[in-house]
Amino acid sequence: MILRTSLVLAGAFALAACSADGDARPSSAASKPAAAGPEADAPYPSTYEPYPGEPTALVGATIYDGAGNRIDKGVVFFSGGKIVSVGGPDTPIPADIAVFDGTGKFVTPGIIDIHSHLGDYPTPSVDAHNDGNEMTNPTTPQVWAEHSVWPQDPGFARALANGGVTSLQILPGSANLMGGRSITLKNVPSRTVQGMKFPGAPYGLKMACGENPKRVYGGKGRMPSTRMGNFAVNRQTWIEAKAYDGKKRDLAKETLKGVLDGEILIHNHCYRADEMALVMDMGDEFGYKVSAFHHAVEGYKIGDLLREHDVCSAIWADWYGFKMEAYDGIPENAALLFKAGACVVIHSDSANGIQRLNQEAAKAQAAGRRIGIDIPDAEVIRWLTLNAAKAMGIDKMTGSLEPGKMADVVLWNGDPLSVYSRPEKVWVDGALLFDSSNPKRRPVSDFELGQPGEGDVK
Protein backbone atom coordinates (compact mmCIF):
# COMPACT_ATOMS: atom_id res chain seq x y z
CA MET A 1 0.00 0.00 0.00
CA ILE A 2 1.32 3.48 -0.83
CA LEU A 3 1.12 5.67 2.26
CA ARG A 4 2.10 8.88 0.52
CA THR A 5 3.63 9.76 -2.79
CA SER A 6 4.86 12.68 -4.83
CA LEU A 7 3.88 13.26 -8.44
CA VAL A 8 5.23 10.62 -10.75
CA LEU A 9 8.25 11.85 -12.67
CA ALA A 10 7.49 13.41 -16.03
CA GLY A 11 8.14 11.13 -18.95
CA ALA A 12 7.13 7.96 -17.12
CA PHE A 13 7.48 5.04 -19.44
CA ALA A 14 5.36 2.05 -20.41
CA LEU A 15 7.50 -1.06 -20.01
CA ALA A 16 5.10 -3.68 -21.20
CA ALA A 17 5.83 -3.33 -24.90
CA CYS A 18 9.56 -3.68 -24.25
CA SER A 19 10.18 -0.93 -26.77
CA ALA A 20 12.45 1.36 -24.77
CA ASP A 21 16.22 1.26 -25.12
CA GLY A 22 19.16 2.60 -23.17
CA ASP A 23 19.96 4.94 -26.03
CA ALA A 24 16.42 6.29 -26.06
CA ARG A 25 16.18 7.15 -22.36
CA PRO A 26 16.75 10.68 -21.05
CA SER A 27 20.54 11.15 -21.00
CA SER A 28 22.19 12.25 -17.80
CA ALA A 29 25.94 12.25 -17.34
CA ALA A 30 25.42 12.41 -13.60
CA SER A 31 23.21 9.32 -13.50
CA LYS A 32 25.22 7.16 -15.89
CA PRO A 33 27.74 5.04 -13.96
CA ALA A 34 31.31 5.33 -15.17
CA ALA A 35 32.80 2.30 -16.85
CA ALA A 36 35.90 0.74 -15.34
CA GLY A 37 38.36 -2.00 -16.16
CA PRO A 38 38.57 -3.55 -19.63
CA GLU A 39 34.96 -2.58 -20.38
CA ALA A 40 35.98 1.08 -20.46
CA ASP A 41 38.14 0.58 -23.56
CA ALA A 42 36.00 -2.11 -25.20
CA PRO A 43 35.05 -1.63 -28.84
CA TYR A 44 31.44 -2.29 -27.81
CA PRO A 45 30.97 -0.15 -24.69
CA SER A 46 27.88 -0.11 -22.51
CA THR A 47 25.19 2.40 -23.41
CA TYR A 48 23.19 1.50 -20.32
CA GLU A 49 21.45 4.33 -18.52
CA PRO A 50 19.03 3.71 -15.66
CA TYR A 51 15.34 4.12 -16.26
CA PRO A 52 13.93 7.12 -14.39
CA GLY A 53 12.87 6.46 -10.82
CA GLU A 54 11.76 8.54 -7.86
CA PRO A 55 12.86 8.80 -4.22
CA THR A 56 11.31 5.79 -2.47
CA ALA A 57 11.19 4.27 0.98
CA LEU A 58 10.10 0.80 2.04
CA VAL A 59 9.05 0.70 5.68
CA GLY A 60 8.00 -1.94 8.16
CA ALA A 61 9.35 -4.97 6.30
CA THR A 62 11.82 -7.63 7.36
CA ILE A 63 15.06 -6.75 5.58
CA TYR A 64 17.74 -9.20 4.52
CA ASP A 65 20.51 -6.86 3.42
CA GLY A 66 22.45 -9.46 1.39
CA ALA A 67 25.51 -9.13 3.62
CA GLY A 68 24.21 -11.59 6.21
CA ASN A 69 22.18 -9.17 8.33
CA ARG A 70 18.49 -9.15 9.23
CA ILE A 71 16.56 -6.05 10.26
CA ASP A 72 13.02 -6.39 11.58
CA LYS A 73 10.49 -3.64 10.84
CA GLY A 74 13.22 -1.96 8.85
CA VAL A 75 13.52 0.94 6.45
CA VAL A 76 15.20 1.07 3.04
CA PHE A 77 15.43 4.52 1.44
CA PHE A 78 16.79 5.07 -2.05
CA SER A 79 17.05 8.09 -4.30
CA GLY A 80 18.92 8.99 -7.48
CA GLY A 81 19.29 5.31 -8.33
CA LYS A 82 21.32 4.61 -5.16
CA ILE A 83 20.66 3.23 -1.71
CA VAL A 84 20.70 6.15 0.73
CA SER A 85 20.01 4.48 4.07
CA VAL A 86 19.07 1.12 5.57
CA GLY A 87 18.12 0.66 9.21
CA GLY A 88 15.53 0.06 11.88
CA PRO A 89 12.10 1.65 12.26
CA ASP A 90 13.58 4.95 13.49
CA THR A 91 15.61 5.51 10.31
CA PRO A 92 14.65 8.99 9.06
CA ILE A 93 13.21 9.47 5.60
CA PRO A 94 12.32 12.69 3.77
CA ALA A 95 8.77 13.94 3.53
CA ASP A 96 6.77 13.84 0.32
CA ILE A 97 8.36 10.79 -1.26
CA ALA A 98 6.91 7.45 -2.37
CA VAL A 99 6.57 5.25 0.71
CA PHE A 100 5.48 1.63 0.56
CA ASP A 101 4.21 -0.19 3.62
CA GLY A 102 6.10 -3.46 3.88
CA THR A 103 4.46 -4.75 7.05
CA GLY A 104 4.47 -8.54 6.92
CA LYS A 105 6.62 -8.50 3.80
CA PHE A 106 10.34 -8.89 3.10
CA VAL A 107 12.98 -6.83 1.31
CA THR A 108 16.18 -8.14 -0.27
CA PRO A 109 18.72 -6.86 -2.75
CA GLY A 110 17.98 -7.75 -6.35
CA ILE A 111 18.72 -11.40 -7.05
CA ILE A 112 21.84 -12.04 -9.15
CA ASP A 113 22.26 -15.11 -11.35
CA ILE A 114 25.92 -15.82 -11.96
CA HIS A 115 25.23 -18.54 -14.54
CA SER A 116 22.65 -17.89 -17.25
CA HIS A 117 22.37 -18.43 -20.99
CA LEU A 118 19.40 -16.16 -21.56
CA GLY A 119 19.65 -14.37 -24.87
CA ASP A 120 22.29 -16.80 -26.20
CA TYR A 121 19.95 -19.80 -25.92
CA PRO A 122 16.68 -17.87 -25.95
CA THR A 123 13.08 -18.95 -26.04
CA PRO A 124 11.58 -20.18 -28.36
CA SER A 125 14.21 -22.93 -28.16
CA VAL A 126 14.78 -23.65 -31.83
CA ASP A 127 17.97 -24.41 -33.75
CA ALA A 128 18.00 -20.92 -35.24
CA HIS A 129 18.45 -19.53 -31.71
CA ASN A 130 21.33 -21.85 -30.76
CA ASP A 131 24.03 -19.17 -30.41
CA GLY A 132 25.72 -19.98 -27.13
CA ASN A 133 28.65 -22.23 -28.03
CA GLU A 134 31.18 -21.87 -30.85
CA MET A 135 31.90 -25.60 -31.14
CA THR A 136 34.51 -25.35 -33.88
CA ASN A 137 37.63 -25.46 -31.73
CA PRO A 138 38.35 -26.61 -28.16
CA THR A 139 39.61 -23.11 -27.30
CA THR A 140 37.66 -20.08 -28.53
CA PRO A 141 38.52 -17.27 -26.09
CA GLN A 142 38.13 -14.81 -28.96
CA VAL A 143 34.31 -15.03 -29.01
CA TRP A 144 32.14 -12.85 -26.78
CA ALA A 145 28.76 -13.97 -25.46
CA GLU A 146 27.35 -10.45 -25.84
CA HIS A 147 27.57 -10.75 -29.61
CA SER A 148 24.91 -13.48 -29.50
CA VAL A 149 22.55 -12.03 -26.88
CA TRP A 150 19.02 -11.45 -28.17
CA PRO A 151 17.49 -8.79 -25.88
CA GLN A 152 13.93 -9.81 -26.73
CA ASP A 153 14.30 -13.22 -25.11
CA PRO A 154 11.13 -13.48 -22.96
CA GLY A 155 13.24 -15.18 -20.30
CA PHE A 156 14.59 -11.80 -19.17
CA ALA A 157 11.16 -10.44 -18.24
CA ARG A 158 10.17 -13.69 -16.54
CA ALA A 159 13.37 -13.71 -14.49
CA LEU A 160 12.59 -10.18 -13.31
CA ALA A 161 8.92 -10.74 -12.52
CA ASN A 162 9.01 -14.25 -11.10
CA GLY A 163 12.50 -14.36 -9.64
CA GLY A 164 13.39 -10.80 -8.73
CA VAL A 165 16.56 -11.08 -10.85
CA THR A 166 18.08 -7.64 -11.47
CA SER A 167 21.54 -8.64 -12.77
CA LEU A 168 22.83 -11.74 -14.49
CA GLN A 169 25.93 -13.10 -16.16
CA ILE A 170 25.50 -14.59 -19.63
CA LEU A 171 28.07 -17.30 -20.31
CA PRO A 172 29.04 -19.22 -23.44
CA GLY A 173 28.29 -22.92 -23.32
CA SER A 174 30.54 -25.62 -21.88
CA ALA A 175 31.56 -27.70 -24.90
CA ASN A 176 34.91 -25.91 -25.12
CA LEU A 177 37.86 -25.79 -22.77
CA MET A 178 37.77 -22.03 -23.29
CA GLY A 179 34.36 -20.95 -24.50
CA GLY A 180 34.80 -17.19 -24.72
CA ARG A 181 34.00 -14.03 -22.81
CA SER A 182 30.94 -13.74 -20.60
CA ILE A 183 28.89 -10.57 -20.24
CA THR A 184 27.12 -9.16 -17.17
CA LEU A 185 23.76 -7.50 -17.81
CA LYS A 186 21.29 -5.37 -15.94
CA ASN A 187 17.90 -7.00 -16.34
CA VAL A 188 16.11 -4.15 -18.09
CA PRO A 189 14.15 -3.91 -21.35
CA SER A 190 16.34 -2.71 -24.20
CA ARG A 191 16.56 -2.97 -27.97
CA THR A 192 20.30 -3.69 -27.81
CA VAL A 193 22.56 -5.76 -25.62
CA GLN A 194 24.73 -2.69 -25.04
CA GLY A 195 21.70 -1.01 -23.52
CA MET A 196 21.63 -3.83 -20.93
CA LYS A 197 25.38 -4.11 -20.37
CA PHE A 198 26.27 -3.64 -16.69
CA PRO A 199 28.54 -0.57 -16.63
CA GLY A 200 31.92 -1.24 -15.10
CA ALA A 201 31.46 -4.99 -14.76
CA PRO A 202 34.58 -6.97 -15.67
CA TYR A 203 34.41 -9.56 -18.40
CA GLY A 204 34.64 -13.23 -17.54
CA LEU A 205 36.30 -16.09 -19.39
CA LYS A 206 34.15 -19.20 -19.49
CA MET A 207 36.22 -22.36 -19.19
CA ALA A 208 35.19 -25.99 -18.84
CA CYS A 209 36.83 -29.19 -17.73
CA GLY A 210 35.75 -32.80 -17.57
CA GLU A 211 33.38 -34.72 -19.77
CA ASN A 212 32.05 -32.01 -22.07
CA PRO A 213 35.19 -30.93 -23.98
CA LYS A 214 36.68 -34.41 -24.18
CA ARG A 215 33.40 -35.85 -25.45
CA VAL A 216 32.72 -33.11 -28.00
CA TYR A 217 36.21 -32.96 -29.50
CA GLY A 218 37.20 -36.57 -28.93
CA GLY A 219 34.01 -37.41 -30.78
CA LYS A 220 35.38 -35.45 -33.72
CA GLY A 221 38.58 -37.49 -33.67
CA ARG A 222 40.74 -34.67 -32.37
CA MET A 223 42.41 -33.58 -29.15
CA PRO A 224 41.29 -33.49 -26.40
CA SER A 225 39.66 -36.87 -26.01
CA THR A 226 40.73 -37.45 -22.40
CA ARG A 227 41.01 -35.47 -19.19
CA MET A 228 44.78 -35.42 -19.56
CA GLY A 229 44.23 -34.04 -23.06
CA ASN A 230 42.05 -31.31 -21.58
CA PHE A 231 44.85 -30.13 -19.32
CA ALA A 232 47.51 -30.44 -22.01
CA VAL A 233 45.57 -28.21 -24.42
CA ASN A 234 44.85 -25.69 -21.65
CA ARG A 235 48.47 -25.51 -20.52
CA GLN A 236 49.82 -25.09 -24.04
CA THR A 237 47.27 -22.33 -24.68
CA TRP A 238 48.35 -20.48 -21.51
CA ILE A 239 52.04 -20.87 -22.45
CA GLU A 240 51.34 -19.20 -25.78
CA ALA A 241 49.24 -16.50 -24.11
CA LYS A 242 52.06 -15.58 -21.72
CA ALA A 243 54.34 -15.03 -24.69
CA TYR A 244 51.88 -12.67 -26.42
CA ASP A 245 53.37 -9.19 -26.86
CA GLY A 246 50.38 -7.53 -28.52
CA LYS A 247 52.35 -6.30 -31.54
CA LYS A 248 50.11 -8.24 -33.90
CA ARG A 249 46.51 -8.34 -32.73
CA ASP A 250 45.14 -11.75 -31.75
CA LEU A 251 41.61 -11.67 -30.34
CA ALA A 252 41.98 -14.95 -28.47
CA LYS A 253 45.25 -13.94 -26.83
CA GLU A 254 43.85 -10.51 -25.95
CA THR A 255 41.24 -12.23 -23.79
CA LEU A 256 43.81 -14.53 -22.20
CA LYS A 257 46.15 -11.61 -21.52
CA GLY A 258 43.22 -9.89 -19.79
CA VAL A 259 42.96 -12.92 -17.50
CA LEU A 260 46.69 -12.97 -16.78
CA ASP A 261 46.59 -9.23 -16.03
CA GLY A 262 43.75 -9.78 -13.53
CA GLU A 263 41.19 -7.80 -15.54
CA ILE A 264 39.06 -10.73 -16.77
CA LEU A 265 37.65 -13.24 -14.29
CA ILE A 266 37.64 -17.00 -14.84
CA HIS A 267 34.34 -18.86 -14.48
CA ASN A 268 35.11 -22.56 -14.77
CA HIS A 269 32.52 -25.27 -15.43
CA CYS A 270 33.82 -28.17 -13.32
CA TYR A 271 32.12 -31.05 -11.49
CA ARG A 272 34.72 -33.28 -9.86
CA ALA A 273 36.71 -32.29 -6.80
CA ASP A 274 39.97 -33.72 -8.14
CA GLU A 275 39.69 -31.67 -11.32
CA MET A 276 38.91 -28.47 -9.44
CA ALA A 277 42.07 -29.03 -7.40
CA LEU A 278 44.07 -29.52 -10.61
CA VAL A 279 42.60 -26.36 -12.13
CA MET A 280 43.66 -24.37 -9.07
CA ASP A 281 47.16 -25.85 -9.44
CA MET A 282 47.18 -24.76 -13.09
CA GLY A 283 46.16 -21.27 -11.99
CA ASP A 284 49.10 -21.21 -9.60
CA GLU A 285 51.38 -22.34 -12.44
CA PHE A 286 50.37 -19.54 -14.80
CA GLY A 287 49.51 -16.81 -12.32
CA TYR A 288 45.74 -16.51 -12.56
CA LYS A 289 42.90 -17.15 -10.13
CA VAL A 290 39.59 -18.89 -10.68
CA SER A 291 36.77 -16.61 -9.54
CA ALA A 292 34.16 -19.38 -9.37
CA PHE A 293 33.71 -23.03 -10.20
CA HIS A 294 30.32 -23.49 -11.77
CA HIS A 295 28.15 -26.53 -10.98
CA ALA A 296 30.90 -27.84 -8.64
CA VAL A 297 28.76 -30.80 -7.54
CA GLU A 298 31.70 -32.26 -5.60
CA GLY A 299 32.73 -28.96 -4.03
CA TYR A 300 31.86 -30.34 -0.59
CA LYS A 301 34.87 -32.67 -0.82
CA ILE A 302 37.37 -29.80 -1.01
CA GLY A 303 35.70 -26.97 0.89
CA ASP A 304 38.95 -26.18 2.69
CA LEU A 305 40.91 -25.85 -0.57
CA LEU A 306 38.24 -23.63 -2.09
CA ARG A 307 38.29 -21.43 1.00
CA GLU A 308 42.08 -21.16 0.97
CA HIS A 309 42.07 -20.18 -2.72
CA ASP A 310 39.12 -17.80 -2.21
CA VAL A 311 37.16 -19.51 -4.99
CA CYS A 312 33.35 -19.44 -4.97
CA SER A 313 31.25 -22.48 -5.83
CA ALA A 314 28.27 -21.59 -8.03
CA ILE A 315 26.00 -24.61 -7.66
CA TRP A 316 22.54 -26.07 -8.03
CA ALA A 317 20.62 -27.12 -4.96
CA ASP A 318 20.22 -30.75 -5.93
CA TRP A 319 20.97 -31.61 -9.56
CA TYR A 320 22.93 -34.84 -9.80
CA GLY A 321 23.30 -38.13 -11.65
CA PHE A 322 22.62 -36.94 -15.20
CA LYS A 323 26.15 -37.92 -16.27
CA MET A 324 29.00 -39.80 -14.62
CA GLU A 325 30.80 -36.76 -13.22
CA ALA A 326 27.55 -35.70 -11.53
CA TYR A 327 26.96 -38.97 -9.68
CA ASP A 328 28.55 -37.80 -6.43
CA GLY A 329 26.43 -34.68 -6.28
CA ILE A 330 24.54 -34.37 -2.99
CA PRO A 331 21.86 -31.90 -1.82
CA GLU A 332 24.00 -31.06 1.24
CA ASN A 333 26.74 -29.59 -0.97
CA ALA A 334 25.97 -25.94 -0.21
CA ALA A 335 25.64 -26.51 3.52
CA LEU A 336 28.94 -28.39 3.76
CA LEU A 337 30.71 -25.70 1.73
CA PHE A 338 29.24 -23.06 4.03
CA LYS A 339 30.37 -25.00 7.10
CA ALA A 340 33.90 -25.14 5.64
CA GLY A 341 33.88 -21.35 5.34
CA ALA A 342 33.83 -21.40 1.53
CA CYS A 343 31.89 -19.02 -0.70
CA VAL A 344 28.52 -20.41 -1.84
CA VAL A 345 26.48 -19.13 -4.79
CA ILE A 346 23.22 -20.64 -6.03
CA HIS A 347 22.94 -20.44 -9.81
CA SER A 348 20.36 -21.48 -12.38
CA ASP A 349 21.84 -22.56 -15.75
CA SER A 350 18.17 -22.67 -16.75
CA ALA A 351 15.53 -20.35 -18.16
CA ASN A 352 13.10 -21.89 -15.70
CA GLY A 353 15.39 -22.18 -12.70
CA ILE A 354 16.31 -18.50 -12.87
CA GLN A 355 12.69 -17.75 -11.94
CA ARG A 356 13.00 -19.71 -8.68
CA LEU A 357 16.51 -19.17 -7.35
CA ASN A 358 15.03 -18.23 -3.97
CA GLN A 359 13.38 -21.64 -3.76
CA GLU A 360 16.58 -23.39 -4.83
CA ALA A 361 18.47 -21.66 -2.02
CA ALA A 362 15.78 -22.69 0.45
CA LYS A 363 16.10 -26.32 -0.65
CA ALA A 364 19.85 -26.21 -0.09
CA GLN A 365 19.30 -24.65 3.34
CA ALA A 366 16.80 -27.38 4.27
CA ALA A 367 19.20 -30.11 3.18
CA GLY A 368 21.80 -28.67 5.54
CA ARG A 369 19.33 -28.50 8.38
CA ARG A 370 18.58 -32.20 7.98
CA ILE A 371 22.24 -33.04 8.74
CA GLY A 372 22.53 -30.60 11.61
CA ILE A 373 23.90 -27.53 9.80
CA ASP A 374 21.58 -24.65 10.64
CA ILE A 375 22.22 -21.72 8.31
CA PRO A 376 20.49 -18.39 9.12
CA ASP A 377 18.09 -17.09 6.49
CA ALA A 378 20.09 -13.90 6.11
CA GLU A 379 23.18 -15.91 5.18
CA VAL A 380 21.22 -17.93 2.62
CA ILE A 381 20.09 -14.72 0.92
CA ARG A 382 23.78 -13.83 0.58
CA TRP A 383 24.14 -16.90 -1.69
CA LEU A 384 21.81 -15.17 -4.19
CA THR A 385 23.13 -11.64 -3.87
CA LEU A 386 26.47 -10.50 -2.46
CA ASN A 387 28.37 -13.75 -3.00
CA ALA A 388 27.31 -13.82 -6.64
CA ALA A 389 28.28 -10.15 -7.01
CA LYS A 390 31.68 -10.87 -5.46
CA ALA A 391 32.41 -13.71 -7.88
CA MET A 392 31.34 -11.50 -10.81
CA GLY A 393 33.45 -8.54 -9.67
CA ILE A 394 30.49 -6.19 -9.12
CA ASP A 395 30.16 -6.36 -5.32
CA LYS A 396 31.30 -2.75 -4.90
CA MET A 397 28.27 -1.67 -6.94
CA THR A 398 25.46 -4.09 -6.11
CA GLY A 399 24.62 -7.29 -4.22
CA SER A 400 23.74 -5.76 -0.84
CA LEU A 401 21.60 -2.98 0.55
CA GLU A 402 24.32 -0.53 1.51
CA PRO A 403 24.47 3.25 1.09
CA GLY A 404 25.98 4.22 -2.24
CA LYS A 405 25.23 0.97 -4.01
CA MET A 406 22.79 0.58 -6.87
CA ALA A 407 19.17 0.58 -5.73
CA ASP A 408 18.47 -2.93 -7.00
CA VAL A 409 15.72 -3.94 -4.60
CA VAL A 410 12.99 -6.59 -4.32
CA LEU A 411 9.88 -6.34 -2.15
CA TRP A 412 8.59 -9.89 -1.60
CA ASN A 413 4.98 -10.61 -0.64
CA GLY A 414 6.23 -13.08 1.99
CA ASP A 415 9.33 -14.87 3.21
CA PRO A 416 11.60 -15.15 0.13
CA LEU A 417 12.69 -18.60 1.28
CA SER A 418 9.11 -19.86 1.10
CA VAL A 419 7.73 -21.64 -1.94
CA TYR A 420 4.61 -19.49 -1.60
CA SER A 421 6.37 -16.13 -1.95
CA ARG A 422 6.90 -14.08 -5.08
CA PRO A 423 8.25 -10.64 -5.90
CA GLU A 424 5.64 -7.97 -5.38
CA LYS A 425 7.75 -5.11 -6.70
CA VAL A 426 11.22 -4.94 -8.26
CA TRP A 427 13.38 -1.83 -8.62
CA VAL A 428 16.48 -1.65 -10.81
CA ASP A 429 18.67 1.37 -10.11
CA GLY A 430 15.76 2.85 -8.21
CA ALA A 431 13.29 2.52 -11.10
CA LEU A 432 10.16 0.45 -10.46
CA LEU A 433 10.33 -2.03 -13.34
CA PHE A 434 7.90 -4.64 -12.02
CA ASP A 435 4.77 -4.20 -9.95
CA SER A 436 2.50 -7.21 -9.56
CA SER A 437 -0.48 -4.93 -8.91
CA ASN A 438 0.05 -2.76 -12.00
CA PRO A 439 -0.22 -4.35 -15.47
CA LYS A 440 1.69 -1.40 -16.97
CA ARG A 441 4.70 -2.28 -14.83
CA ARG A 442 5.14 -5.79 -16.20
CA PRO A 443 7.76 -5.85 -18.95
CA VAL A 444 6.92 -8.40 -21.61
CA SER A 445 8.86 -9.44 -24.69
CA ASP A 446 7.24 -9.27 -28.10
CA PHE A 447 8.00 -12.99 -28.25
CA GLU A 448 6.21 -13.97 -25.03
CA LEU A 449 4.45 -17.27 -25.68
CA GLY A 450 2.91 -17.88 -22.27
CA GLN A 451 -0.50 -18.91 -21.03
CA PRO A 452 -3.61 -17.14 -22.35
CA GLY A 453 -3.81 -13.71 -20.79
CA GLU A 454 -0.14 -13.42 -19.85
CA GLY A 455 1.31 -10.13 -20.92
CA ASP A 456 -2.15 -8.55 -21.28
CA VAL A 457 -1.57 -4.86 -20.63
CA LYS A 458 -4.95 -3.45 -21.60
Buried (B, 14 or more C-beta within 10 A) or exposed (E): EEEEEEEEEEEBBEBBBBEBBBBBBEEEEEBBBEBBBBBEEBEBEBBBBBBBBBBBBBBBBBBBBBBBBBBEBBBBBBBBBBBBBBEEEEBEBEEEBBBBEBEEBBBBBBBBBBBBBBBBBBBEEEEEBBBBBBBEBBBBBBBBBBEBBBBBBBBBBBBBBBBBBBBBBBBBBBBBBBBBBBBBBBBBBBBBBBBBBBBBBBBBBBBBBBBBBBBBBBEEEEBBBEBEBBBEBBEEBBEBBEEBEEEEEBEBBBBBBBBBEEBBBBBBBBBBBEBBBBBBEBBEEBEBBBBBBBBBBBBBBBBEBBBEBEBBBBBBBBBBEEEEBBEBBBBBBBBBBBBBEBBBBBBBBBBEBBBBBBBBBBBBBBBBEEEEBEBEBBBBBBBBBBBBBBBBBBBEBBBBBBEEBBBBBBBBBBBBBBEEBBBBBBBBBBBBBBBBEEEBBBBBBEBBEEEEEEBEBE
